[in-house]
Amino acid sequence: MVAQHNRPRPAFTLIELLVVIAIIALLVSILLPSLNRAREQARATVCLSNMKQVALAFFIYAHEYRYIPGTFWQGPINLDWCGRDNASYLANPGLYEHPLQTSVLRPYLHSMHKILECPTAKRQANHFFDYTVIIRLAGARTDLRWYMTYPQNPTQPTTTRRRFPGLPFLIEEDSKFYNATYDDGSFANLDQFSDRHNRGCNLAYLDGSVSRFVSPKGPLSPVAEPLDLTANHLRLWARDMQFTVGASSALEFGWANNPQ
């Protein structure tokens, strides 16, 4: 019999292995940014969907009562839209998993732990919600014909101003400025628009639309700068007169329906 000799199996050389590893690393470096962008786009879409559902709850309530609920000023009469400052919640917070349980909007919303959360923010700043309501629009009717503007350059608020496509009322607020400090559900004073979705955020309007908005901001995102657009820069235009909306009082529920 002729002896059979086992032939050595071909194997990769060290150089070939290094080349393969380098190619894989290159492909990962190329694909990873695209994957991250796709993930962020998915999170932004979920955020937009959340805002649409919250805005829909406002409209259903307004259909029954003719106006949207208020912000924290209306807490004593339990009309704070998010429930955070409602008298029934503050009397015994331990009874509720979430302040939204004491909101007049609660019957129209589900998944209260997630519906007020932007999946990109992940509640890093505010324990309860990432969306807030412009403080002076508390009690507004949804059929208002007014409009709102903002300065293209916040350092020159009286010069070139741009008009929002609708009358915004529900804002995706910046996590740092100042939703973490004032978790009252209102968009007021020095509060800023978020830039977490590729420098933009989502807004809901009183005409029922929801869209993306890129707010003027300075170059240093972690710092409050003069170029940052705040609630104090916004102007409501009604009957050819303009009004500020960044501040309000407990007595101004429904003010937007007849501003003066």
DRENSEFI-356625 format. One record per residue (C-alpha): residue number from 1; x negated, y negated, z negated; residue in three letters. Coordinates in Angstrom, 3 decimals. Layout:
# DRENSEFI-356625
   papa         xx         yy         zz   pagu
    NUM          X          Y          Z    Ala
...
//
This chain:
# DRENSEFI-356625
   papa         xx         yy         zz   pagu
      1      0.000      0.000      0.000    Met
      2     -1.131     -3.490      0.769    Val
      3     -1.351     -5.648     -2.301    Ala
      4      0.904     -8.724     -2.217    Gln
      5     -0.604    -11.938     -3.405    His
      6      1.640    -14.636     -4.882    Asn
      7      1.132    -17.851     -3.004    Arg
      8      0.871    -20.947     -5.200    Pro
      9      4.001    -23.113     -5.074    Arg
     10      3.533    -26.580     -3.623    Pro
     11      3.617    -29.291     -6.317    Ala
     12      3.704    -33.079     -6.451    Phe
     13      0.450    -34.800     -6.954    Thr
     14      0.122    -37.468     -9.634    Leu
     15      0.094    -40.195     -6.985    Ile
     16      3.295    -38.867     -5.431    Glu
     17      5.012    -38.796     -8.831    Leu
     18      3.952    -42.372     -9.492    Leu
     19      5.296    -43.440     -6.093    Val
     20      8.671    -41.782     -6.815    Val
     21      8.860    -43.430    -10.247    Ile
     22      8.017    -46.809     -8.712    Ala
     23     10.744    -46.383     -6.077    Ile
     24     13.315    -45.448     -8.741    Ile
     25     12.297    -48.451    -10.874    Ala
     26     12.603    -50.720     -7.834    Leu
     27     16.076    -49.400     -7.030    Leu
     28     17.178    -49.868    -10.645    Val
     29     15.855    -53.451    -10.664    Ser
     30     17.798    -54.156     -7.467    Ile
     31     21.045    -52.473     -8.500    Leu
     32     21.181    -53.493    -12.171    Leu
     33     21.964    -57.199    -11.562    Pro
     34     24.726    -56.199     -9.140    Ser
     35     26.097    -53.775    -11.708    Leu
     36     26.014    -56.447    -14.424    Asn
     37     27.797    -58.910    -12.121    Arg
     38     30.440    -56.295    -11.363    Ala
     39     30.945    -55.631    -15.068    Arg
     40     31.253    -59.342    -15.826    Glu
     41     33.706    -59.788    -12.959    Gln
     42     35.797    -56.983    -14.452    Ala
     43     35.691    -58.646    -17.875    Arg
     44     36.669    -62.004    -16.340    Ala
     45     39.611    -60.306    -14.616    Thr
     46     40.763    -58.797    -17.919    Val
     47     40.426    -62.229    -19.549    Cys
     48     42.546    -63.775    -16.786    Leu
     49     45.146    -61.046    -17.251    Ser
     50     45.228    -61.681    -21.014    Asn
     51     45.775    -65.376    -20.444    Met
     52     48.587    -64.686    -17.965    Lys
     53     50.350    -62.504    -20.528    Gln
     54     49.952    -65.089    -23.296    Val
     55     51.177    -67.868    -20.974    Ala
     56     54.152    -65.701    -19.989    Leu
     57     55.085    -65.401    -23.672    Ala
     58     55.096    -69.217    -23.895    Phe
     59     57.404    -69.431    -20.869    Phe
     60     59.827    -66.810    -22.146    Ile
     61     60.002    -68.676    -25.453    Tyr
     62     60.458    -71.990    -23.608    Ala
     63     63.266    -70.481    -21.542    His
     64     65.150    -69.772    -24.769    Glu
     65     64.236    -72.895    -26.749    Tyr
     66     63.418    -75.411    -23.946    Arg
     67     59.870    -76.123    -25.194    Tyr
     68     56.650    -74.292    -26.045    Ile
     69     55.632    -73.867    -29.711    Pro
     70     52.989    -76.028    -31.368    Gly
     71     49.542    -75.891    -32.875    Thr
     72     48.403    -75.941    -36.486    Phe
     73     50.321    -79.129    -37.349    Trp
     74     53.505    -77.085    -37.042    Gln
     75     52.326    -74.473    -39.562    Gly
     76     54.661    -75.556    -42.398    Pro
     77     57.683    -74.812    -40.190    Ile
     78     56.106    -71.629    -38.814    Asn
     79     55.783    -73.011    -35.269    Leu
     80     52.001    -72.687    -35.070    Asp
     81     51.802    -70.658    -31.845    Trp
     82     49.004    -68.319    -33.011    Cys
     83     50.274    -67.919    -36.566    Gly
     84     46.933    -68.879    -38.102    Arg
     85     48.362    -71.783    -40.129    Asp
     86     51.962    -70.662    -40.407    Asn
     87     53.357    -70.940    -43.923    Ala
     88     54.492    -67.319    -43.860    Ser
     89     50.949    -66.150    -43.030    Tyr
     90     49.138    -68.406    -45.491    Leu
     91     51.479    -67.361    -48.304    Ala
     92     50.122    -63.814    -48.183    Asn
     93     47.581    -63.070    -45.406    Pro
     94     47.035    -59.567    -46.780    Gly
     95     50.477    -58.517    -45.548    Leu
     96     49.439    -58.924    -41.914    Tyr
     97     46.840    -57.302    -39.695    Glu
     98     46.726    -60.440    -37.568    His
     99     48.224    -63.947    -37.968    Pro
    100     49.986    -63.489    -34.609    Leu
    101     52.438    -61.267    -36.486    Gln
    102     53.948    -64.460    -37.948    Thr
    103     54.098    -66.285    -34.606    Ser
    104     57.343    -67.004    -32.777    Val
    105     55.582    -65.520    -29.728    Leu
    106     55.068    -62.149    -31.402    Arg
    107     58.218    -60.539    -29.896    Pro
    108     56.896    -61.292    -26.404    Tyr
    109     53.343    -59.993    -26.825    Leu
    110     51.728    -56.596    -27.326    His
    111     48.250    -55.390    -28.324    Ser
    112     47.805    -58.432    -30.519    Met
    113     44.246    -57.482    -31.426    His
    114     43.179    -57.661    -27.760    Lys
    115     45.626    -60.018    -26.059    Ile
    116     43.931    -63.100    -27.556    Leu
    117     40.405    -61.815    -26.974    Glu
    118     38.156    -62.464    -23.998    Cys
    119     36.210    -59.202    -23.484    Pro
    120     33.061    -61.176    -22.677    Thr
    121     33.179    -63.170    -25.912    Ala
    122     33.980    -60.083    -28.045    Lys
    123     35.077    -62.339    -30.898    Arg
    124     31.487    -63.416    -31.560    Gln
    125     32.684    -66.797    -32.788    Ala
    126     36.347    -66.621    -33.673    Asn
    127     37.763    -63.638    -35.519    His
    128     41.299    -64.127    -34.234    Phe
    129     41.440    -65.614    -30.731    Phe
    130     39.449    -67.088    -27.827    Asp
    131     42.328    -69.093    -26.308    Tyr
    132     43.691    -72.367    -27.695    Thr
    133     46.418    -74.904    -26.870    Val
    134     45.829    -78.600    -26.129    Ile
    135     46.904    -80.134    -29.409    Ile
    136     49.060    -82.977    -28.057    Arg
    137     51.086    -80.674    -25.798    Leu
    138     52.801    -79.021    -28.759    Ala
    139     56.508    -78.812    -28.048    Gly
    140     56.121    -79.698    -24.362    Ala
    141     58.741    -78.696    -21.823    Arg
    142     57.509    -76.515    -18.964    Thr
    143     59.185    -78.675    -16.282    Asp
    144     57.132    -81.832    -16.894    Leu
    145     56.048    -83.738    -13.791    Arg
    146     53.043    -85.350    -15.461    Trp
    147     49.458    -84.537    -14.503    Tyr
    148     46.084    -84.510    -16.241    Met
    149     42.612    -85.697    -15.221    Thr
    150     39.044    -85.362    -16.439    Tyr
    151     35.865    -87.349    -15.662    Pro
    152     33.471    -85.848    -13.156    Gln
    153     30.708    -87.358    -15.301    Asn
    154     31.686    -87.382    -19.005    Pro
    155     29.054    -90.037    -19.741    Thr
    156     31.119    -92.393    -17.559    Gln
    157     34.710    -91.379    -18.451    Pro
    158     36.330    -94.405    -16.781    Thr
    159     34.768    -93.848    -13.352    Thr
    160     35.470    -90.988    -10.916    Thr
    161     38.112    -88.670    -12.352    Arg
    162     39.372    -85.376    -11.011    Arg
    163     42.874    -84.022    -11.240    Arg
    164     43.664    -80.543    -12.538    Phe
    165     45.755    -78.461    -10.101    Pro
    166     48.500    -78.346    -12.745    Gly
    167     49.137    -79.554    -16.279    Leu
    168     46.821    -77.340    -18.393    Pro
    169     47.950    -76.295    -21.848    Phe
    170     46.207    -72.971    -22.671    Leu
    171     42.407    -73.190    -22.677    Ile
    172     39.685    -70.548    -22.855    Glu
    173     37.651    -72.401    -25.439    Glu
    174     33.885    -72.438    -25.844    Asp
    175     32.803    -70.047    -28.590    Ser
    176     30.308    -72.405    -30.164    Lys
    177     31.929    -75.826    -29.621    Phe
    178     33.978    -75.563    -31.834    Tyr
    179     36.209    -72.523    -31.982    Asn
    180     34.054    -70.890    -34.642    Ala
    181     34.246    -73.869    -37.001    Thr
    182     37.924    -74.740    -36.501    Tyr
    183     39.895    -71.536    -35.955    Asp
    184     43.230    -73.355    -35.839    Asp
    185     44.397    -72.412    -32.341    Gly
    186     44.203    -75.986    -31.065    Ser
    187     42.077    -77.579    -28.354    Phe
    188     41.217    -81.013    -29.741    Ala
    189     38.588    -83.697    -30.292    Asn
    190     35.101    -82.357    -29.418    Leu
    191     36.239    -78.846    -28.437    Asp
    192     34.772    -77.710    -25.117    Gln
    193     35.758    -75.442    -22.260    Phe
    194     33.993    -72.093    -22.147    Ser
    195     31.372    -71.323    -19.509    Asp
    196     31.098    -67.602    -20.231    Arg
    197     32.387    -66.440    -16.826    His
    198     29.620    -67.477    -14.464    Asn
    199     29.716    -71.045    -15.840    Arg
    200     33.503    -71.128    -15.762    Gly
    201     36.590    -70.263    -17.819    Cys
    202     40.297    -69.544    -17.362    Asn
    203     43.130    -72.052    -17.799    Leu
    204     46.916    -71.629    -17.879    Ala
    205     49.172    -74.435    -16.616    Tyr
    206     52.701    -75.515    -17.451    Leu
    207     53.798    -74.706    -13.889    Asp
    208     53.101    -71.020    -14.569    Gly
    209     49.785    -70.723    -12.725    Ser
    210     46.497    -69.473    -14.144    Val
    211     43.130    -70.183    -12.545    Ser
    212     39.398    -70.466    -13.065    Arg
    213     37.893    -73.813    -14.049    Phe
    214     34.244    -74.908    -14.082    Val
    215     33.811    -77.668    -16.644    Ser
    216     31.166    -80.394    -16.419    Pro
    217     28.363    -79.450    -18.804    Lys
    218     24.829    -80.528    -19.557    Gly
    219     21.823    -78.353    -18.640    Pro
    220     21.289    -77.030    -22.182    Leu
    221     24.122    -74.593    -22.847    Ser
    222     23.385    -73.978    -26.574    Pro
    223     23.371    -77.742    -27.302    Val
    224     26.234    -80.253    -27.412    Ala
    225     25.289    -82.924    -24.826    Glu
    226     26.860    -86.161    -23.510    Pro
    227     27.482    -84.431    -20.160    Leu
    228     29.718    -81.805    -21.796    Asp
    229     33.437    -82.221    -21.117    Leu
    230     35.515    -82.273    -24.310    Thr
    231     39.203    -82.506    -25.193    Ala
    232     38.721    -86.223    -25.906    Asn
    233     37.831    -86.824    -22.242    His
    234     41.172    -85.540    -20.924    Leu
    235     43.914    -87.966    -19.898    Arg
    236     47.615    -87.302    -19.433    Leu
    237     49.239    -89.438    -16.726    Trp
    238     52.948    -90.180    -17.104    Ala
    239     54.961    -93.009    -15.550    Arg
    240     51.733    -94.556    -14.185    Asp
    241     50.265    -94.756    -17.694    Met
    242     47.460    -92.664    -19.143    Gln
    243     47.261    -91.174    -22.619    Phe
    244     44.649    -89.286    -24.629    Thr
    245     45.459    -85.703    -25.619    Val
    246     42.495    -84.772    -27.825    Gly
    247     44.130    -85.949    -31.051    Ala
    248     47.600    -85.683    -32.520    Ser
    249     49.589    -85.792    -35.762    Ser
    250     52.115    -83.615    -37.531    Ala
    251     54.926    -85.886    -36.302    Leu
    252     54.148    -85.573    -32.570    Glu
    253     55.834    -82.277    -31.781    Phe
    254     57.392    -82.790    -28.329    Gly
    255     55.477    -86.049    -27.744    Trp
    256     54.465    -84.985    -24.206    Ala
    257     58.096    -84.974    -23.102    Asn
    258     58.317    -88.722    -23.660    Asn
    259     54.782    -90.080    -24.194    Pro
    260     54.429    -93.641    -25.465    Gln
//
